[in-house]
Amino acid sequence: MDILFSTELQSLYENRVTNLDKQQLIPEDIIAIVDELSSRDMVNKTVIGHSFSGQALNCLTLGFGPKTVVMWTQMHGDESTATAAVLDVIHLLSAELVTSINADWQSLLTIHIIPMLNPDGAQVGTRENAQGIDINRDAMALQTPEGRALDTLVTKTQPHFAFNLHDQHDYYRCGTDGKSSTLAFLAPAFNSKKTIDPARQKAMALIAELQLQAKPFLPDNIARYDDEYSARSFGDKIAERGISTILIESGHYPNDPNRQVARSMNVFTLLHALDMLCDEASWTDDKTIKELEERYWQIPENREYQLCDLLIKNLGFANNSFTTDIAVRKYDRFEKSFFVADIGDLHEHYGLETIEASGYLYDPGRSYLLSEEICLTNESYISLLKSGFSHFVGDPLLIDNHSDYTVIENPKYWHDDLKMMKGVIPAGFLCKHGERKFAFIMGELVAL
């Protein structure tokens, strides 16, 4: 892992469940793992319901103590980082590979974990379930069988703590600096006044301590999620019942498309949370909990859409009659398609890659008309780019692309007035002294 080494973190990483290093997990990825884990003496599996299409909703239970904890993952089908993490947690605990948790945890805690609440959405990689409903906006109406299953589990077990585990998109940043938000925590509000009752205060204190534990490994990548109240959302609704609720959002870390750093840090924080719950009295006295609550509010805010994949600063347009900034993002975390997300004064934005383009001039390039079949290799494609062709028009079936690059075919919007348009695929060239130095190829700038 490309984060600060520690013996504990390295051990968690090396002993993780195999074959889950993927961007998207589907039911087939975890069925055998769930069955194997539930065959262990420490783990009990219960089917708490079925998805809209009939897939089993499994809950794995560990421990037999008086303090009850509920965790659920992949309520949104396309958010699977924490699914791998909770399976790691179950594996590590049941194989007795963890030394950082109270040795008596089984007699102190009862832990219920739903490792994939939305298998139908996971199957097709959608946020919503098979009904097309966002389960996390179904806490009041309970129109989804998955939402009803979670609601019933919470009602039946009356947990003291609930962990609501999600993924967020790549473009959240941590506070006012440019670092991406790899973990974001929240003790959700349970009313529009954002009242802090004892249960919410306890969630805040727990988060503050977890942030302190994780900060040495992610010094600039831990944020506090926005606490805007949402009456339809499960976290807010569960907090309304007087249950200490903790939201953890997994996010981007550089050069880690499958979010294995976020996965490992989820495992780290969840195990430390369980250890803290074994000895709640040590951090919930009046003085300590108040100090931790104050520390919670000092965690940097999670800032949405102030990051982009590529930020180009001070690029010249229209024969250098003006300069401006360009932000380029992916349409979706799982896609390879990019678009121009913003144009203008973007001094408050940061890029996962930032290029200072002072002295460069934008040239949109020319169309290459497809009249016969063309075979593209890296060499031939770069040659076309050097000749000023930035995109293809005509029958795209005539392109036999063997290059490493994506080609732009028949752009819906094109223009020759030396501008760039928001919302469209970036194309064209960066020129200096009349020479094409870089070409846009989707979300990348390729040196020519």
Kinemage of the C-alpha trace (Angstrom):
@kinemage 1
@onewidth
@group {chain A} dominant
@subgroup {mainchain}
@vectorlist {calphas} color= white
{ca met a 1} P 0.000 0.000 0.000
{ca asp a 2} L 1.195 3.473 -0.860
{ca ile a 3} L 0.496 4.926 2.592
{ca leu a 4} L 2.602 5.253 5.718
{ca phe a 5} L 3.736 1.816 6.814
{ca ser a 6} L 2.766 0.375 10.180
{ca thr a 7} L 2.987 -3.202 11.385
{ca glu a 8} L -0.724 -3.301 12.217
{ca leu a 9} L -1.885 -1.822 8.919
{ca gln a 10} L 0.423 -4.041 6.903
{ca ser a 11} L -0.891 -7.095 8.741
{ca leu a 12} L -4.502 -6.123 8.017
{ca tyr a 13} L -3.627 -5.653 4.347
{ca glu a 14} L -1.735 -8.925 3.995
{ca asn a 15} L -4.473 -10.932 5.752
{ca arg a 16} L -7.397 -9.488 3.823
{ca val a 17} L -9.867 -11.674 1.943
{ca thr a 18} L -8.547 -12.507 -1.531
{ca asn a 19} L -10.162 -11.870 -4.919
{ca leu a 20} L -11.964 -8.687 -3.852
{ca asp a 21} L -9.506 -6.194 -5.365
{ca lys a 22} L -12.067 -4.851 -7.860
{ca gln a 23} L -13.805 -1.580 -8.618
{ca gln a 24} L -17.241 -3.177 -8.477
{ca leu a 25} L -18.331 -6.208 -6.468
{ca ile a 26} L -21.338 -8.275 -7.558
{ca pro a 27} L -23.153 -11.025 -5.632
{ca glu a 28} L -21.138 -13.775 -7.323
{ca asp a 29} L -17.943 -12.214 -5.940
{ca ile a 30} L -18.988 -12.682 -2.328
{ca ile a 31} L -21.404 -15.649 -2.145
{ca ala a 32} L -18.701 -18.281 -1.592
{ca ile a 33} L -16.850 -15.986 0.831
{ca val a 34} L -19.999 -15.394 2.887
{ca asp a 35} L -20.683 -19.140 2.979
{ca glu a 36} L -17.107 -19.920 4.044
{ca leu a 37} L -17.131 -17.264 6.770
{ca ser a 38} L -20.509 -18.416 8.077
{ca ser a 39} L -19.170 -21.967 8.425
{ca arg a 40} L -16.754 -20.763 11.120
{ca asp a 41} L -17.587 -21.282 14.786
{ca met a 42} L -17.666 -17.568 15.585
{ca val a 43} L -19.997 -16.559 12.728
{ca asn a 44} L -23.730 -17.116 12.337
{ca lys a 45} L -25.569 -16.367 9.067
{ca thr a 46} L -29.212 -15.315 8.942
{ca val a 47} L -31.282 -14.511 5.858
{ca ile a 48} L -33.119 -11.327 6.896
{ca gly a 49} L -35.084 -10.921 3.681
{ca his a 50} L -34.856 -11.005 -0.092
{ca ser a 51} L -34.177 -8.356 -2.699
{ca phe a 52} L -36.846 -7.293 -5.176
{ca ser a 53} L -35.542 -9.879 -7.660
{ca gly a 54} L -35.397 -12.577 -4.986
{ca gln a 55} L -31.731 -12.631 -3.947
{ca ala a 56} L -31.055 -13.472 -0.302
{ca leu a 57} L -30.093 -10.634 2.034
{ca asn a 58} L -27.555 -12.153 4.408
{ca cys a 59} L -26.642 -10.918 7.861
{ca leu a 60} L -23.514 -12.290 9.551
{ca thr a 61} L -23.427 -12.108 13.342
{ca leu a 62} L -20.411 -12.312 15.635
{ca gly a 63} L -20.233 -12.142 19.419
{ca phe a 64} L -22.869 -12.533 22.106
{ca gly a 65} L -22.332 -9.472 24.275
{ca pro a 66} L -24.856 -6.946 25.616
{ca lys a 67} L -23.749 -4.052 23.392
{ca thr a 68} L -25.215 -4.372 19.906
{ca val a 69} L -23.695 -3.033 16.697
{ca val a 70} L -25.223 -3.064 13.201
{ca met a 71} L -23.235 -2.447 9.995
{ca trp a 72} L -24.454 -2.477 6.410
{ca thr a 73} L -22.756 -1.947 3.059
{ca gln a 74} L -23.625 -1.535 -0.618
{ca met a 75} L -27.023 -0.002 0.041
{ca his a 76} L -26.101 1.686 -3.227
{ca gly a 77} L -25.230 -1.107 -5.629
{ca asp a 78} L -22.275 0.715 -7.181
{ca glu a 79} L -20.549 1.417 -3.835
{ca ser a 80} L -18.669 -1.721 -2.879
{ca thr a 81} L -15.462 -0.654 -1.096
{ca ala a 82} L -16.859 -1.284 2.373
{ca thr a 83} L -18.294 -4.657 1.326
{ca ala a 84} L -14.759 -5.961 0.945
{ca ala a 85} L -13.785 -4.228 4.188
{ca val a 86} L -16.503 -5.797 6.373
{ca leu a 87} L -15.719 -9.238 4.940
{ca asp a 88} L -12.093 -8.556 5.926
{ca val a 89} L -13.246 -7.604 9.434
{ca ile a 90} L -15.285 -10.799 9.805
{ca his a 91} L -12.384 -12.882 8.500
{ca leu a 92} L -9.826 -11.234 10.782
{ca leu a 93} L -12.002 -11.529 13.884
{ca ser a 94} L -13.159 -15.094 13.265
{ca ala a 95} L -9.636 -16.274 12.386
{ca glu a 96} L -8.289 -14.509 15.493
{ca leu a 97} L -5.801 -12.494 13.469
{ca val a 98} L -6.441 -9.197 15.269
{ca thr a 99} L -4.457 -8.019 18.263
{ca ser a 100} L -5.785 -4.437 18.354
{ca ile a 101} L -9.192 -5.327 19.832
{ca asn a 102} L -10.181 -6.187 23.390
{ca ala a 103} L -9.594 -9.896 23.939
{ca asp a 104} L -13.087 -10.236 25.455
{ca trp a 105} L -14.900 -8.590 22.538
{ca gln a 106} L -17.187 -11.589 21.964
{ca ser a 107} L -18.640 -11.377 25.461
{ca leu a 108} L -18.947 -7.580 25.247
{ca leu a 109} L -20.362 -7.046 21.731
{ca thr a 110} L -22.926 -8.548 19.387
{ca ile a 111} L -22.116 -7.436 15.834
{ca his a 112} L -24.616 -7.788 12.960
{ca ile a 113} L -23.185 -7.133 9.470
{ca ile a 114} L -25.095 -7.000 6.181
{ca pro a 115} L -22.306 -7.251 3.581
{ca met a 116} L -24.415 -6.299 0.534
{ca leu a 117} L -27.853 -4.780 1.123
{ca asn a 118} L -28.567 -4.130 -2.568
{ca pro a 119} L -27.481 -7.231 -4.539
{ca asp a 120} L -29.774 -6.365 -7.473
{ca gly a 121} L -28.141 -2.964 -7.908
{ca ala a 122} L -24.703 -4.485 -7.367
{ca gln a 123} L -25.375 -7.008 -10.130
{ca val a 124} L -25.823 -4.273 -12.746
{ca gly a 125} L -23.687 -1.565 -11.124
{ca thr a 126} L -26.482 0.883 -10.318
{ca arg a 127} L -27.065 3.047 -7.279
{ca glu a 128} L -30.731 2.017 -7.164
{ca asn a 129} L -32.320 -1.395 -6.611
{ca ala a 130} L -34.268 -3.417 -9.204
{ca gln a 131} L -37.313 -1.195 -8.636
{ca gly a 132} L -35.254 1.822 -9.670
{ca ile a 133} L -35.513 3.183 -6.116
{ca asp a 134} L -32.647 4.601 -4.069
{ca ile a 135} L -32.881 2.444 -0.921
{ca asn a 136} L -31.231 5.181 1.121
{ca arg a 137} L -34.156 7.485 0.351
{ca asp a 138} L -36.709 4.867 1.408
{ca ala a 139} L -36.452 5.082 5.195
{ca met a 140} L -39.916 6.623 5.536
{ca ala a 141} L -41.933 4.992 2.749
{ca leu a 142} L -40.282 1.547 3.046
{ca gln a 143} L -41.311 0.644 -0.507
{ca thr a 144} L -38.214 -1.509 -1.070
{ca pro a 145} L -37.853 -5.013 0.395
{ca glu a 146} L -34.201 -4.216 1.114
{ca gly a 147} L -35.137 -1.113 3.105
{ca arg a 148} L -37.784 -3.066 5.017
{ca ala a 149} L -35.225 -5.776 5.851
{ca leu a 150} L -32.790 -3.208 7.271
{ca asp a 151} L -35.557 -1.445 9.178
{ca thr a 152} L -36.733 -4.749 10.670
{ca leu a 153} L -33.196 -5.721 11.712
{ca val a 154} L -32.687 -2.377 13.462
{ca thr a 155} L -36.089 -2.632 15.168
{ca lys a 156} L -35.426 -6.205 16.275
{ca thr a 157} L -31.856 -5.758 17.528
{ca gln a 158} L -32.142 -2.186 18.907
{ca pro a 159} L -28.431 -1.498 18.317
{ca his a 160} L -26.452 0.928 20.407
{ca phe a 161} L -24.285 1.830 17.383
{ca ala a 162} L -25.003 1.724 13.646
{ca phe a 163} L -22.383 1.988 10.870
{ca asn a 164} L -23.711 3.134 7.503
{ca leu a 165} L -20.964 2.389 4.954
{ca his a 166} L -20.853 4.026 1.510
{ca asp a 167} L -18.618 5.223 -1.346
{ca gln a 168} L -18.401 8.798 -2.577
{ca his a 169} L -17.248 10.017 -5.981
{ca asp a 170} L -13.645 10.921 -6.721
{ca tyr a 171} L -14.102 14.683 -6.664
{ca tyr a 172} L -14.531 15.392 -2.975
{ca arg a 173} L -11.593 17.148 -1.435
{ca cys a 174} L -10.534 17.406 2.170
{ca gly a 175} L -10.995 20.909 3.551
{ca thr a 176} L -9.442 23.852 1.742
{ca asp a 177} L -6.369 22.065 0.395
{ca gly a 178} L -6.237 20.017 -2.784
{ca lys a 179} L -6.034 16.534 -1.320
{ca ser a 180} L -8.765 14.045 -2.178
{ca ser a 181} L -11.057 12.841 0.591
{ca thr a 182} L -10.263 9.139 1.060
{ca leu a 183} L -12.417 8.766 4.176
{ca ala a 184} L -15.286 11.016 5.207
{ca phe a 185} L -17.127 10.572 8.510
{ca leu a 186} L -20.462 11.885 9.739
{ca ala a 187} L -22.614 11.704 12.833
{ca pro a 188} L -25.873 12.432 10.975
{ca ala a 189} L -28.460 14.913 12.168
{ca phe a 190} L -31.862 13.491 13.115
{ca asn a 191} L -33.871 16.701 12.741
{ca ser a 192} L -33.703 19.972 10.826
{ca lys a 193} L -32.386 21.783 13.913
{ca lys a 194} L -29.389 19.407 13.945
{ca thr a 195} L -29.865 18.757 17.641
{ca ile a 196} L -27.012 17.033 19.463
{ca asp a 197} L -28.487 14.488 21.833
{ca pro a 198} L -26.354 12.046 23.895
{ca ala a 199} L -26.415 9.387 21.149
{ca arg a 200} L -25.270 11.812 18.444
{ca gln a 201} L -22.629 13.266 20.759
{ca lys a 202} L -21.337 9.742 21.340
{ca ala a 203} L -21.125 9.167 17.566
{ca met a 204} L -19.204 12.440 17.181
{ca ala a 205} L -16.775 11.477 19.938
{ca leu a 206} L -16.178 8.052 18.418
{ca ile a 207} L -15.510 9.613 14.989
{ca ala a 208} L -13.096 12.153 16.467
{ca glu a 209} L -11.088 9.385 18.100
{ca leu a 210} L -11.118 7.282 14.909
{ca gln a 211} L -9.873 10.251 12.918
{ca leu a 212} L -7.000 10.656 15.361
{ca gln a 213} L -6.129 6.967 15.018
{ca ala a 214} L -6.220 7.097 11.188
{ca lys a 215} L -4.579 10.515 10.725
{ca pro a 216} L -0.964 9.244 10.802
{ca phe a 217} L -1.727 7.141 7.707
{ca leu a 218} L -3.975 9.662 5.933
{ca pro a 219} L -2.786 13.024 7.289
{ca asp a 220} L -4.576 15.118 4.636
{ca asn a 221} L -7.299 12.786 3.377
{ca ile a 222} L -9.895 12.511 6.167
{ca ala a 223} L -12.932 14.776 6.079
{ca arg a 224} L -16.242 15.461 7.806
{ca tyr a 225} L -19.300 14.897 5.620
{ca asp a 226} L -22.042 17.512 5.341
{ca asp a 227} L -24.736 17.032 8.012
{ca glu a 228} L -27.690 18.384 6.033
{ca tyr a 229} L -30.769 16.658 7.439
{ca ser a 230} L -32.628 14.206 5.186
{ca ala a 231} L -35.786 12.728 6.682
{ca arg a 232} L -35.923 10.020 3.982
{ca ser a 233} L -32.415 8.714 4.616
{ca phe a 234} L -31.702 5.681 6.776
{ca gly a 235} L -28.773 7.159 8.695
{ca asp a 236} L -30.818 10.176 9.802
{ca lys a 237} L -33.876 8.033 10.549
{ca ile a 238} L -31.893 5.528 12.621
{ca ala a 239} L -30.198 8.364 14.534
{ca glu a 240} L -33.707 9.663 15.307
{ca arg a 241} L -34.282 6.470 17.327
{ca gly a 242} L -31.500 7.431 19.739
{ca ile a 243} L -28.946 5.128 18.105
{ca ser a 244} L -25.383 6.433 17.740
{ca thr a 245} L -24.992 6.392 13.955
{ca ile a 246} L -21.723 6.696 12.056
{ca leu a 247} L -21.522 7.257 8.314
{ca ile a 248} L -18.237 6.350 6.623
{ca glu a 249} L -17.769 7.330 2.979
{ca ser a 250} L -14.871 5.738 1.071
{ca gly a 251} L -13.250 7.920 -1.553
{ca his a 252} L -10.365 8.451 -3.916
{ca tyr a 253} L -6.682 7.947 -3.142
{ca pro a 254} L -3.994 8.655 -5.793
{ca asn a 255} L -3.120 5.762 -8.121
{ca asp a 256} L -5.633 3.475 -6.436
{ca pro a 257} L -8.598 2.972 -8.814
{ca asn a 258} L -9.920 -0.047 -6.891
{ca arg a 259} L -9.863 1.861 -3.595
{ca gln a 260} L -7.783 -0.665 -1.720
{ca val a 261} L -6.347 2.081 0.502
{ca ala a 262} L -9.872 3.122 1.493
{ca arg a 263} L -10.713 -0.556 2.017
{ca ser a 264} L -7.748 -1.075 4.364
{ca met a 265} L -8.511 2.134 6.242
{ca asn a 266} L -12.126 1.033 6.676
{ca val a 267} L -10.892 -2.211 8.226
{ca phe a 268} L -8.514 -0.261 10.469
{ca thr a 269} L -11.151 2.213 11.663
{ca leu a 270} L -13.932 -0.370 12.121
{ca leu a 271} L -11.699 -2.597 14.257
{ca his a 272} L -10.621 0.367 16.350
{ca ala a 273} L -14.262 1.425 16.690
{ca leu a 274} L -15.200 -2.022 17.979
{ca asp a 275} L -12.317 -1.901 20.441
{ca met a 276} L -13.531 1.487 21.718
{ca leu a 277} L -17.047 0.120 22.144
{ca cys a 278} L -15.664 -2.626 24.357
{ca asp a 279} L -14.542 0.065 26.805
{ca glu a 280} L -17.022 2.861 26.281
{ca ala a 281} L -16.566 4.261 29.781
{ca ser a 282} L -12.976 5.294 28.966
{ca trp a 283} L -14.067 7.968 26.478
{ca thr a 284} L -17.626 8.923 27.452
{ca asp a 285} L -17.050 10.706 30.751
{ca asp a 286} L -18.298 14.303 30.645
{ca lys a 287} L -14.889 15.935 30.136
{ca thr a 288} L -13.522 13.542 27.503
{ca ile a 289} L -16.679 13.333 25.409
{ca lys a 290} L -16.978 17.120 25.294
{ca glu a 291} L -13.349 17.439 24.177
{ca leu a 292} L -13.907 14.805 21.476
{ca glu a 293} L -17.086 16.531 20.305
{ca glu a 294} L -15.127 19.762 19.846
{ca arg a 295} L -12.437 17.845 17.977
{ca tyr a 296} L -15.111 16.356 15.685
{ca trp a 297} L -16.000 19.839 14.419
{ca gln a 298} L -12.319 20.498 13.701
{ca ile a 299} L -12.165 17.686 11.117
{ca pro a 300} L -11.896 19.395 7.686
{ca glu a 301} L -15.125 19.633 5.712
{ca asn a 302} L -15.775 17.326 2.783
{ca arg a 303} L -15.920 19.704 -0.209
{ca glu a 304} L -17.794 18.447 -3.236
{ca tyr a 305} L -16.803 19.018 -6.873
{ca gln a 306} L -13.749 21.140 -6.131
{ca leu a 307} L -11.494 18.433 -7.514
{ca cys a 308} L -11.175 17.276 -11.105
{ca asp a 309} L -9.055 14.741 -12.973
{ca leu a 310} L -7.219 17.357 -15.008
{ca leu a 311} L -6.948 21.075 -14.255
{ca ile a 312} L -5.368 23.282 -16.918
{ca lys a 313} L -4.468 26.751 -15.700
{ca asn a 314} L -4.160 29.948 -17.753
{ca leu a 315} L -4.649 28.484 -21.225
{ca gly a 316} L -4.842 31.021 -24.053
{ca phe a 317} L -7.811 31.194 -26.451
{ca ala a 318} L -8.769 33.147 -29.587
{ca asn a 319} L -5.221 34.151 -30.527
{ca asn a 320} L -4.439 34.860 -26.880
{ca ser a 321} L -7.171 37.479 -26.572
{ca phe a 322} L -7.971 35.875 -23.214
{ca thr a 323} L -6.752 33.102 -20.895
{ca thr a 324} L -8.787 30.884 -18.636
{ca asp a 325} L -8.806 27.630 -16.681
{ca ile a 326} L -10.289 24.279 -17.758
{ca ala a 327} L -11.484 21.454 -15.471
{ca val a 328} L -11.851 17.963 -16.965
{ca arg a 329} L -13.665 15.106 -15.208
{ca lys a 330} L -14.981 11.625 -15.887
{ca tyr a 331} L -18.699 11.202 -16.441
{ca asp a 332} L -18.670 8.397 -13.902
{ca arg a 333} L -16.107 6.707 -11.672
{ca phe a 334} L -16.387 3.455 -13.656
{ca glu a 335} L -16.243 5.035 -17.130
{ca lys a 336} L -13.328 6.149 -19.262
{ca ser a 337} L -15.260 9.027 -20.833
{ca phe a 338} L -14.284 12.568 -19.873
{ca phe a 339} L -15.966 15.916 -20.310
{ca val a 340} L -15.206 19.579 -19.771
{ca ala a 341} L -16.700 20.145 -16.319
{ca asp a 342} L -15.983 23.853 -15.932
{ca ile a 343} L -14.367 26.817 -17.666
{ca gly a 344} L -13.355 30.146 -16.136
{ca asp a 345} L -11.683 31.307 -12.954
{ca leu a 346} L -11.030 28.004 -11.156
{ca his a 347} L -8.487 29.204 -8.607
{ca glu a 348} L -10.436 27.449 -5.824
{ca his a 349} L -10.301 24.136 -7.692
{ca tyr a 350} L -7.615 21.471 -7.576
{ca gly a 351} L -6.741 18.747 -10.059
{ca leu a 352} L -5.632 15.205 -9.482
{ca glu a 353} L -3.277 16.371 -12.229
{ca thr a 354} L -2.632 20.098 -12.707
{ca ile a 355} L -0.889 21.693 -15.691
{ca glu a 356} L 0.243 25.305 -15.846
{ca ala a 357} L -0.446 26.339 -19.456
{ca ser a 358} L 0.747 29.947 -19.460
{ca gly a 359} L 2.176 30.686 -22.904
{ca tyr a 360} L 0.127 27.930 -24.588
{ca leu a 361} L -2.682 28.537 -27.038
{ca tyr a 362} L -5.682 26.257 -27.594
{ca asp a 363} L -6.341 24.945 -31.115
{ca pro a 364} L -9.498 22.789 -31.607
{ca gly a 365} L -7.936 20.988 -34.582
{ca arg a 366} L -9.525 19.643 -37.774
{ca ser a 367} L -11.895 16.806 -38.667
{ca tyr a 368} L -10.565 13.668 -40.331
{ca leu a 369} L -13.192 12.489 -42.823
{ca leu a 370} L -13.557 8.706 -42.843
{ca ser a 371} L -13.929 7.611 -46.489
{ca glu a 372} L -12.202 4.239 -46.260
{ca glu a 373} L -11.034 1.827 -43.578
{ca ile a 374} L -8.178 3.105 -41.438
{ca cys a 375} L -5.996 1.111 -39.050
{ca leu a 376} L -4.737 3.118 -36.089
{ca thr a 377} L -1.562 2.211 -34.251
{ca asn a 378} L 0.090 4.405 -31.645
{ca glu a 379} L 2.475 5.675 -34.310
{ca ser a 380} L -0.139 6.386 -36.993
{ca tyr a 381} L -2.538 8.017 -34.540
{ca ile a 382} L 0.162 10.320 -33.164
{ca ser a 383} L 1.079 11.175 -36.760
{ca leu a 384} L -2.524 12.237 -37.453
{ca leu a 385} L -2.552 14.323 -34.299
{ca lys a 386} L 0.680 16.032 -35.290
{ca ser a 387} L -0.970 16.860 -38.617
{ca gly a 388} L -3.747 18.661 -36.759
{ca phe a 389} L -6.569 16.091 -36.861
{ca ser a 390} L -8.230 16.052 -33.444
{ca his a 391} L -11.354 13.998 -34.192
{ca phe a 392} L -13.007 11.756 -36.790
{ca val a 393} L -16.252 12.269 -38.701
{ca gly a 394} L -18.106 9.727 -40.806
{ca asp a 395} L -18.655 6.005 -40.287
{ca pro a 396} L -16.852 4.970 -37.057
{ca leu a 397} L -16.927 1.329 -38.203
{ca leu a 398} L -14.175 2.257 -40.652
{ca ile a 399} L -11.781 2.763 -37.726
{ca asp a 400} L -9.743 -0.286 -36.690
{ca asn a 401} L -8.178 1.063 -33.516
{ca his a 402} L -5.116 -0.861 -32.307
{ca ser a 403} L -3.652 2.138 -30.488
{ca asp a 404} L -3.599 2.662 -26.740
{ca tyr a 405} L -5.800 5.729 -27.099
{ca thr a 406} L -9.507 6.409 -27.311
{ca val a 407} L -10.562 8.248 -30.465
{ca ile a 408} L -13.201 10.964 -30.650
{ca glu a 409} L -15.815 10.111 -33.274
{ca asn a 410} L -18.548 12.366 -34.659
{ca pro a 411} L -18.668 14.841 -31.800
{ca lys a 412} L -22.199 16.140 -31.387
{ca tyr a 413} L -20.948 19.658 -30.823
{ca trp a 414} L -18.000 21.109 -32.676
{ca his a 415} L -16.831 24.615 -33.296
{ca asp a 416} L -14.014 26.429 -35.019
{ca asp a 417} L -13.999 29.680 -33.093
{ca leu a 418} L -11.076 28.628 -30.887
{ca lys a 419} L -13.260 28.114 -27.818
{ca met a 420} L -13.949 25.079 -25.695
{ca met a 421} L -17.438 24.118 -24.577
{ca lys a 422} L -18.563 23.034 -21.123
{ca gly a 423} L -20.172 19.599 -21.014
{ca val a 424} L -18.488 18.147 -24.098
{ca ile a 425} L -15.534 15.825 -24.685
{ca pro a 426} L -12.236 17.755 -24.573
{ca ala a 427} L -10.342 17.655 -27.854
{ca gly a 428} L -7.793 19.715 -29.703
{ca phe a 429} L -4.257 20.867 -29.033
{ca leu a 430} L -2.064 23.021 -26.835
{ca cys a 431} L 0.270 24.981 -29.055
{ca lys a 432} L 3.358 27.029 -28.359
{ca his a 433} L 5.204 29.187 -30.886
{ca gly a 434} L 2.940 27.787 -33.612
{ca glu a 435} L 3.774 24.170 -32.778
{ca arg a 436} L 1.342 21.546 -31.448
{ca lys a 437} L 2.945 20.412 -28.202
{ca phe a 438} L 0.102 18.435 -26.565
{ca ala a 439} L -3.091 16.772 -27.774
{ca phe a 440} L -6.267 16.152 -25.800
{ca ile a 441} L -7.150 12.480 -25.954
{ca met a 442} L -10.284 12.209 -23.839
{ca gly a 443} L -9.162 13.166 -20.304
{ca glu a 444} L -5.440 13.158 -20.953
{ca leu a 445} L -2.955 15.545 -22.436
{ca val a 446} L -0.546 13.532 -24.581
{ca ala a 447} L 2.824 15.042 -25.470
{ca leu a 448} L 3.446 15.207 -29.206
